[in-house]
Every structure is written in C-alpha cells, then in structure tokens.
Amino acid sequence: MDIYYAIFSPDDDGWSVRFPDAPSVNTCGETVEESLAMAVDALSAIMVLGRKGREYEAPRPYVEIRKEAKQGELIFPVLPSEKAMDEYRPKKRINVMVPVDLLERVNEYVKTQEGLDRSRFICGAVERVLG
C-alpha cells in the first residue's frame, strides 16, 4: 500500500492537514495526534471510495513534499488503515440460510473475539476461501 506524506499546519483551532499528492483530501484535529488519526481515516476513505473526479497523484518521496512545507509545518507519513478502509467499503445486506447448529457455533466463537461479529466472521471466512 502506498504511503502518502501529509503536511500538518498549526492554526487557531489545532492542526490542519493537507496531502500535496491528493489535494482533495483535507482534514484537521485539535492535536497532532488527533489530526494524524483523521488523516489516516481521510486517506483510507479516498482509497476505497475513489476520487469522484478529483485528481490525486502517486505519492512522492519525503524530500519532494518537504519543499512544499512552510516553516512551522510538520510532515508525517500516512498509510491507509485496513480497518478504516473496511468501514468505507460499500456493503449489501443479503439473506443466507445457515444450519442452526453452525450458526450457534459461529455465535459462540464471535463472543470470544473482540471487535468481531457474525458478518465480519463470515466475510473473513469467504475471503480466506476465495483467497
């Protein structure tokens, strides 16, 4: 997955974030940490949803981005998050017939796994089979 460099600019409300190689992706936060989390989320969204007519380029190296930063601005590498990208992927509800005993086994398993529900479990199993 590509790493994009983001420029963080201090402002009155915290930090604004822009991606020189993806001009349509902008975000902000009250702290650098919050701004970085928002930048990961925004970049993840554009990678899944597409640019919808907005241009973005292949990411350039740090030394190229550094030339565009002004004094007082920070530059951080930003990598899209698989977890965030999963949240942005379009979903469709379907009806599936599952034997009751198998569904009970699935329910018991997902209870022991933090952040996992039946839908995520079944999607993960399908992805493993389809490889």
C-alpha positions, 0 to 999 in steps of 0.5 A: 500500500502506498504511503502518502506524506501529509503536511500538518499546519498549526492554526487557531483551532489545532492542526490542519492537514493537507496531502500535496499528492491528493489535494482533495483530501483535507482534514484537521484535529485539535492535536497532532495526534488527533489530526494524524488519526483523521488523516489516516481515516481521510486517506483510507476513505479516498482509497476505497471510495475513489476520487469522484473526479478529483485528481490525486497523484502517486505519492512522492518521496519525503524530500519532494513534499518537504519543499512544499512545507512552510516553516512551522509545518510538520510532515508525517507519513500516512498509510491507509488503515485496513480497518478504516478502509473496511468501514468505507467499503460499500456493503449489501445486506443479503439473506443466507440460510445457515444450519442452526447448529453452525450458526450457534457455533459461529455465535459462540466463537464471535463472543470470544473475539473482540471487535468481531461479529457474525458478518465480519466472521463470515466475510473473513471466512469467504475471503480466506476461501476465495483467497 
